[in-house]
């Protein structure tokens, strides 16, 4: 008899697992989603004016061959390819990204400050113990204090002083003094090369269009509007808020791991205590749609480290896909998606920030004063669980949580299931679901999550 596998959460990880079960021909499984739609953080929404909005800046760019095949199988010819042309807005200038490669766009005093700081950093021994110290050691105080530290302070808030340094190699590039000096002398823009210089995106439906393509394959196994109320780990029974029950042999949970342990019965107080060591950051996303042609100012999306602007990132959605505006008419319409950080405990009480976003767009020149009359749509939502904080205590908490959950037959995976920001991108998330299924069915390792085969999950 086939093992009964249950997936909790129909976001990228849950749908990756579901697709793999479909691909493997496994029949005895179900996927439960508390909302009335699939997608999780990779959902998209179309408003009544015809603008489509994602929950943040999502694009497709991956080094995983399986994930790239997965994308092409689902979207086929409905896939756009774009050049990566991001910017950093700093000192009233638009600096091409990566920032460190393009400091020649800054005023001369800041160019000198960044270059001298980087030069001295090359010969400084690494004694860093946290993220802030590591960034300053690698890039020098000029680049660190102008961009990397204020930008990350905007995202992480007061948590920045507790960030570990172990996650940064996945998320932040390096700096070559010779390369940066060359760019300064030759006044040459340098946006990188290879796979990082391009990205892909669905031609319609926003980023959610990718995952909507899975639904016909898994429809008979998919249950929507099914929030959990508790998990009896002794009988391996799921209890839902609507009174329904179901059993499992093995569970792949993609919900935040702190919420997962709060649902377990009987209560495991040691796990609850470990989960309290974990922290997350929330964001508010604000969409502004205009009856005004799209113009290429921010190069697709831009990063904003300065504190006088409310958002840390703004995406010009029509530059990613024309279908993000009504009828795909970029000669008539444009739209901006603004991501604004807010504190974890403030997320559920967050008020409207649309006016802050519009004022910020004016301040940086993405719109001007008369464009307010051209605003024909605004949209917004709060994403409570947006970023798992890679704090210094995080790994100690996870080292307690994951093995204990595995002994209960629970694989906690995904952006917040694994609680590892450095493997929280969309391709990582899908691969964690795929690899969890392979481990359950075949006993193989999980290289993305870092769990070895044949053992109780402990990070390798």
matplotlib code that plots the C-alpha trace (Angstrom):
import matplotlib.pyplot as plt

x = [0.0, 1.3, 2.5, 0.0, 1.7, 0.1, 1.3, 0.4, 0.4, 0.1, 2.9, 6.0, 7.3, 4.0, 3.3, 6.9, 6.2, 2.8, 4.2, 6.9, 4.4, 2.4, 5.5, 6.5, 3.0, 2.4, -1.4, -2.0, -1.5, -3.3, -2.3, -4.2, -4.2, -5.8, -6.6, -9.1, -6.3, -2.9, 0.5, 1.4, 4.0, 4.2, 0.5, -0.7, -3.9, -5.7, -7.7, -11.0, -9.1, -7.1, -3.7, -2.0, 0.1, 2.5, 3.2, 6.7, 9.4, 9.4, 11.4, 12.7, 16.4, 18.0, 21.0, 18.9, 18.4, 15.3, 13.7, 14.4, 12.8, 9.9, 9.3, 9.6, 7.3, 4.6, 4.8, 6.3, 6.0, 4.3, 7.7, 9.4, 13.2, 14.5, 17.9, 18.6, 18.9, 18.3, 19.3, 20.2, 18.8, 21.3, 22.3, 19.7, 21.4, 20.4, 23.4, 23.3, 23.2, 25.4, 26.2, 29.8, 30.6, 29.2, 30.3, 31.6, 28.1, 28.5, 29.9, 33.7, 34.1, 31.9, 33.8, 37.1, 35.7, 34.4, 37.6, 40.0, 37.8, 37.8, 41.5, 42.3, 39.8, 41.7, 44.6, 42.5, 42.1, 38.6, 37.7, 33.9, 31.4, 28.2, 26.7, 27.6, 31.2, 31.5, 30.1, 32.5, 35.4, 34.6, 33.6, 35.2, 33.4, 32.6, 30.4, 29.1, 28.0, 26.6, 24.5, 24.8, 24.3, 21.5, 19.7, 19.8, 18.9, 15.7, 14.7, 15.8, 15.3, 16.8, 17.4, 20.4, 22.6, 21.7, 22.2, 24.6, 27.2, 26.8, 23.9, 25.5, 27.4, 24.1, 22.6, 25.4, 28.0, 31.7, 33.9, 37.0, 39.2, 40.7, 37.3, 35.8, 38.9, 38.6, 35.0, 35.9, 38.8, 36.8, 33.5, 32.0, 28.7, 29.0, 25.8, 27.4, 27.3, 26.1, 22.9, 22.6, 22.4, 18.9, 15.7, 12.4, 8.8, 5.4, 3.9, 0.6, -1.0, 2.0, 4.3, 1.3, 0.8, 3.6, 1.9, -1.6, -0.3, 0.1, -3.5, -4.9, -2.4, -3.2, -6.8, -8.2, -5.6, -5.9, -8.1, -8.5, -10.0, -8.7, -7.0, -5.6, -6.6, -4.3, -2.0, -2.1, 1.4, 0.7, -2.1, -0.8, -4.2, -4.9, -7.8, -9.2, -11.1, -14.2, -14.3, -12.8, -10.0, -7.4, -4.5, -0.9, 2.1, 4.4, 3.8, 5.5, 4.7, 5.4, 3.8, 6.0, 7.7, 6.7, 3.1, 3.6, 4.9, 2.0, -0.5, 1.1, -0.8, 0.1, 2.0, 5.8, 7.0, 10.6, 9.8, 7.7, 10.6, 13.0, 10.6, 10.5, 14.2, 13.1, 12.2, 10.7, 10.1, 6.9, 6.3, 3.5, 3.2, 1.6, 0.7, 0.2, -1.3, -1.2, -2.7, 0.7, 3.2, 5.8, 9.3, 12.6, 13.9, 14.6, 15.6, 12.8, 13.3, 15.4, 16.8, 16.4, 18.8, 18.1, 15.8, 13.8, 12.1, 9.6, 10.2, 13.3, 12.5, 10.2, 9.4, 8.2, 5.9, 5.3, 9.1, 8.9, 5.7, 3.4, 0.5, 0.8, -1.1, -4.6, -4.7, -0.9, -1.0, 2.3, 2.0, -1.0, -0.5, 2.3, 2.5, 4.9, 5.0, 6.5, 7.7, 7.7, 9.1, 7.1, 7.8, 6.7, 4.2, 2.9, 2.0, -1.5, -2.3, -0.6, -2.6, -2.7, 0.6, -0.5, 0.2, 3.7, 4.4, 3.1, 5.1, 8.2, 7.7, 7.5, 10.6, 12.8, 11.4, 9.6, 6.4, 6.0, 3.3, 1.0, 1.1, -1.2, -4.1, -3.0, -3.3, -6.2, -5.6, -4.0, -3.7, -2.1, -1.7, 0.4, 2.6, 3.1, 5.7, 7.9, 11.6, 12.9, 15.6, 19.0, 19.8, 22.8, 20.6, 18.6, 20.7, 20.7, 16.9, 16.6, 19.0, 16.4, 13.3, 14.0, 15.2, 12.2, 9.7, 11.3, 10.8, 7.1, 7.1, 7.0, 9.3, 9.3, 10.4, 10.2, 11.0, 9.5, 9.4, 13.1, 13.4, 16.6, 16.5, 19.5, 17.5, 14.2, 14.0, 11.4, 13.7, 15.0, 11.5, 10.3, 13.4, 12.9, 9.5, 10.8, 13.7, 11.5, 9.4, 12.5, 13.7, 10.3, 9.9, 13.5, 15.6, 17.8, 19.5, 18.1, 21.0, 19.0, 17.8, 21.1, 19.8, 21.6, 20.0, 19.6, 19.6, 17.2, 17.4, 20.3, 21.8, 24.9]
y = [0.0, 3.5, 5.8, 8.5, 11.9, 15.2, 18.6, 21.7, 24.9, 25.5, 28.0, 27.4, 24.6, 22.8, 23.0, 21.8, 18.8, 18.2, 18.4, 15.9, 13.5, 13.8, 13.3, 10.2, 8.7, 8.5, 8.5, 8.6, 12.2, 15.5, 19.2, 21.5, 25.3, 27.6, 30.3, 30.1, 30.2, 28.8, 30.5, 31.7, 34.5, 33.9, 34.8, 37.5, 39.6, 41.5, 44.5, 45.8, 48.4, 45.6, 46.0, 42.9, 42.9, 40.5, 40.4, 41.7, 41.7, 38.1, 37.0, 33.7, 33.2, 29.9, 27.7, 24.5, 22.5, 20.8, 24.1, 25.5, 22.4, 22.7, 26.4, 25.6, 22.6, 24.6, 27.8, 26.6, 29.6, 31.9, 32.9, 36.3, 36.8, 40.1, 41.8, 42.5, 46.3, 47.1, 50.4, 51.8, 55.3, 57.1, 60.8, 61.7, 59.4, 56.2, 53.8, 50.5, 47.4, 45.8, 49.0, 48.1, 47.7, 51.0, 53.6, 55.8, 57.2, 58.7, 62.2, 62.2, 62.4, 59.3, 57.5, 58.2, 57.1, 53.8, 53.1, 53.8, 51.8, 48.8, 49.1, 49.0, 46.2, 43.9, 43.6, 43.5, 40.1, 38.9, 39.1, 39.6, 37.9, 39.3, 40.6, 44.3, 43.6, 41.1, 43.7, 46.3, 43.9, 42.7, 46.0, 48.7, 51.3, 53.5, 50.9, 49.5, 52.8, 54.2, 51.3, 47.9, 48.7, 51.4, 49.2, 46.1, 48.3, 49.3, 45.6, 44.1, 47.1, 46.8, 43.1, 44.0, 44.0, 40.3, 39.1, 36.2, 36.4, 32.8, 33.6, 36.4, 34.5, 33.4, 36.8, 39.4, 39.4, 40.1, 43.0, 43.1, 46.1, 45.8, 45.4, 48.4, 50.5, 49.6, 50.7, 54.0, 54.8, 53.7, 55.1, 51.8, 50.3, 46.8, 44.8, 41.4, 38.6, 35.1, 33.8, 36.8, 39.2, 37.9, 36.7, 35.3, 36.0, 34.7, 36.5, 36.8, 36.4, 37.8, 35.4, 33.5, 32.5, 30.0, 28.1, 28.3, 26.1, 23.3, 23.3, 21.1, 18.4, 18.2, 19.4, 16.1, 16.2, 19.9, 21.2, 25.0, 27.0, 24.4, 26.1, 23.7, 23.9, 21.2, 18.3, 15.2, 13.8, 10.6, 9.4, 11.4, 13.1, 16.5, 18.5, 21.4, 24.4, 23.2, 20.0, 17.7, 15.3, 13.4, 11.2, 11.0, 8.8, 11.7, 15.4, 18.1, 21.3, 24.6, 26.9, 29.0, 26.7, 28.7, 28.3, 24.7, 23.9, 25.9, 23.5, 20.3, 18.2, 17.3, 20.5, 20.3, 23.1, 22.7, 23.2, 26.2, 27.7, 27.0, 28.6, 31.8, 32.3, 32.8, 36.2, 37.5, 40.8, 42.0, 44.2, 46.3, 46.3, 49.2, 49.2, 52.5, 52.3, 55.3, 56.3, 57.4, 55.6, 53.4, 55.0, 53.3, 55.2, 52.5, 49.7, 47.3, 47.6, 49.7, 49.6, 52.6, 52.6, 56.2, 56.7, 59.6, 57.2, 54.7, 51.8, 49.7, 48.5, 49.6, 47.6, 49.0, 46.1, 46.8, 46.5, 42.9, 42.1, 44.4, 42.2, 43.8, 46.8, 46.9, 45.3, 45.2, 48.8, 50.3, 53.2, 54.3, 52.7, 52.2, 50.8, 50.7, 48.1, 49.5, 47.3, 49.0, 47.3, 47.2, 45.6, 42.0, 42.9, 45.9, 44.0, 43.0, 46.6, 48.2, 51.1, 52.4, 53.6, 54.5, 58.2, 57.5, 55.4, 58.0, 60.8, 58.6, 58.0, 61.8, 62.3, 60.1, 61.3, 58.1, 60.3, 64.0, 66.2, 66.3, 62.5, 62.3, 63.1, 60.2, 57.6, 55.4, 52.4, 51.8, 48.4, 47.3, 44.4, 43.4, 40.4, 39.4, 36.6, 38.2, 37.6, 35.0, 36.8, 35.0, 35.9, 34.6, 32.3, 30.9, 27.8, 26.8, 26.9, 25.0, 22.3, 21.5, 21.9, 20.0, 16.6, 16.7, 17.3, 14.6, 12.0, 12.9, 12.3, 16.0, 17.6, 21.4, 23.0, 26.2, 29.9, 29.8, 26.1, 25.9, 29.4, 30.1, 33.3, 32.3, 29.5, 31.4, 32.3, 30.8, 28.3, 27.2, 26.8, 24.7, 22.5, 22.0, 20.5, 18.3, 17.0, 16.3, 14.1, 12.3, 11.7, 10.3, 8.0, 7.1, 8.0, 10.5, 13.6, 17.1, 19.2, 22.5, 22.2, 20.6, 17.4, 14.1, 10.9, 8.0, 10.2, 12.2, 15.6, 17.6, 20.3, 19.0]
z = [0.0, -0.9, 1.9, 2.6, 2.0, 3.0, 1.9, 4.0, 2.0, -1.8, -2.3, -4.3, -2.1, -1.7, -5.4, -6.2, -4.0, -5.6, -9.1, -8.1, -6.7, -9.9, -11.9, -9.9, -10.3, -6.6, -6.0, -2.2, -1.4, -0.8, -0.6, 1.7, 1.4, 4.0, 1.4, -1.5, -4.1, -4.7, -4.9, -1.4, -1.7, -5.4, -6.0, -8.3, -8.3, -11.0, -9.9, -11.4, -13.5, -15.2, -13.5, -12.2, -9.0, -7.4, -3.7, -4.3, -7.0, -8.4, -11.4, -12.7, -12.7, -11.6, -11.7, -11.1, -14.3, -12.8, -12.0, -15.4, -17.0, -14.6, -15.7, -19.4, -19.2, -17.5, -19.5, -22.8, -25.2, -22.5, -21.1, -21.6, -21.3, -20.1, -19.5, -15.9, -15.7, -12.0, -10.4, -7.0, -6.2, -4.1, -3.7, -6.4, -8.9, -10.6, -10.2, -12.2, -10.1, -8.7, -6.8, -6.1, -9.8, -10.8, -8.1, -10.9, -11.2, -7.7, -7.0, -6.9, -3.1, -2.7, -5.5, -3.7, -0.3, -1.7, -3.6, -0.8, 1.6, -0.7, -1.3, 2.5, 3.0, 0.6, 3.2, 6.3, 8.1, 8.5, 12.2, 11.6, 13.8, 12.4, 9.1, 9.6, 10.4, 7.5, 5.0, 6.2, 6.1, 2.5, 0.8, 3.0, 5.0, 1.9, 0.0, 3.3, 4.8, 1.6, 0.4, 1.9, 5.6, 5.2, 2.7, 4.9, 7.9, 6.0, 5.5, 8.8, 11.1, 14.6, 13.8, 11.7, 14.8, 15.4, 11.8, 11.3, 8.5, 7.2, 4.8, 2.9, 0.2, -1.3, -1.3, -1.7, -4.4, -3.9, -4.9, -7.2, -6.7, -10.2, -11.8, -10.0, -10.8, -14.5, -14.5, -12.9, -15.3, -18.4, -17.2, -18.0, -16.7, -15.4, -14.6, -14.6, -17.1, -17.6, -16.0, -13.6, -16.5, -17.7, -16.1, -17.2, -16.4, -17.4, -20.4, -18.6, -15.2, -13.2, -11.4, -10.3, -13.9, -13.4, -10.6, -11.9, -14.7, -12.2, -11.1, -13.9, -13.0, -9.3, -9.2, -7.7, -4.9, -4.1, -1.2, -0.8, 2.0, 4.5, 7.5, 10.1, 13.7, 15.1, 14.3, 16.5, 16.0, 18.0, 15.8, 12.8, 12.3, 10.9, 12.3, 10.2, 11.3, 9.4, 11.5, 8.9, 9.7, 7.7, 8.4, 7.1, 7.2, 6.2, 6.0, 4.1, 5.9, 4.2, 6.7, 9.0, 11.4, 14.4, 13.5, 12.7, 16.2, 17.8, 16.1, 17.3, 19.9, 22.5, 23.0, 22.7, 25.0, 24.1, 20.4, 21.2, 23.1, 20.3, 17.8, 19.9, 19.0, 15.4, 14.0, 10.8, 9.0, 7.4, 4.4, 2.9, -0.8, -2.6, -6.3, -8.2, -11.6, -14.0, -17.3, -18.5, -20.8, -19.1, -19.2, -18.4, -15.4, -12.8, -15.3, -14.2, -10.5, -8.1, -4.6, -2.2, 0.8, 1.9, 4.9, 3.5, 1.1, 2.6, 0.3, -0.1, -3.6, -6.4, -9.5, -12.8, -13.7, -17.4, -18.0, -16.7, -18.6, -20.6, -19.5, -16.0, -17.3, -18.9, -22.3, -22.3, -23.5, -22.2, -24.5, -22.4, -18.9, -16.4, -12.9, -9.9, -7.1, -3.9, -1.1, 2.3, 5.5, 8.7, 12.1, 12.8, 15.5, 13.6, 10.5, 11.6, 12.6, 9.6, 8.1, 4.6, 3.2, -0.3, 0.2, 1.5, -1.5, -4.0, -2.2, -2.4, -6.1, -6.6, -4.4, -6.5, -9.8, -10.9, -11.2, -10.9, -9.3, -12.3, -12.5, -9.5, -11.8, -13.9, -11.1, -12.0, -9.7, -6.3, -4.6, -1.4, 1.0, 4.0, 3.8, 7.4, 6.9, 4.3, 5.4, 7.8, 9.8, 9.5, 13.1, 15.1, 17.2, 14.2, 13.5, 17.1, 17.1, 13.8, 15.0, 17.7, 15.6, 12.4, 13.9, 16.4, 13.6, 11.4, 14.2, 14.0, 10.2, 9.4, 6.8, 7.4, 4.1, 2.2, 2.8, 6.3, 6.7, 6.6, 8.0, 6.0, 4.1, 2.0, 0.4, 0.3, -3.4, -5.6, -7.2, -3.9, -2.6, -5.4, -5.2, -1.4, -2.2, -5.0, -3.0, 0.1, -2.1, -3.5, 0.1, 1.2, -1.8, -2.5, 0.6, -1.3, 0.1, 0.0, -1.2, -1.3, 2.3, 3.3, 4.8, 4.3, 3.2, 5.6, 8.8, 10.9, 9.2, 10.4, 8.2, 6.4]

ax = plt.figure().add_subplot(projection="3d")
ax.plot(x, y, z, "-o")
ax.set_aspect("equal")
plt.show()
